[in-house]
């Protein structure tokens, strides 16, 4: 992850059920649902102004770290999250039981 993105905080907007990463005043987000100890990641959205800067990967990585730090299990519905995990198979350790990627 780029150093300037690493320093930015991931915001868990529980009211909107989304994680947010604000870069240069522009917000990227991952929508989620939480059921008991399973977090489903539904959709990742990176505005055009932030494309090709590593923001999508940064928000996914920060979100996966949040899931692990909070002892949750991941259910990835979002295709971008799934492709990220395929490129970084070490994150398979947080997949909910029975989930294959």
Long-range contacts (C-beta under 8 A, 24 or more apart in sequence): 1-54, 1-57, 1-58, 1-61, 2-53, 2-54, 2-58, 5-53, 5-54, 5-55, 5-58, 6-58, 8-58, 10-59, 10-62, 10-63, 10-66, 12-66, 19-59, 19-62, 19-63, 19-66, 21-55, 21-58, 21-59, 21-62, 23-50, 23-53, 23-55, 24-49, 24-50, 26-50, 28-55, 28-56, 28-59, 29-59, 30-59, 30-60, 30-63, 30-78, 30-81, 32-63, 34-72, 37-71, 37-72, 37-73, 38-72, 38-73, 38-74, 38-75, 38-96, 39-67, 39-72, 39-73, 39-74, 39-75, 40-75, 40-76, 40-77, 41-74, 41-75, 41-76, 41-77, 41-78, 41-81, 42-77, 42-78, 43-77, 43-78, 44-78, 44-80, 44-81, 56-80, 56-84, 57-84, 60-84, 61-88, 64-91, 64-94, 67-94, 68-93, 68-94, 73-97, 74-99, 75-99, 76-101
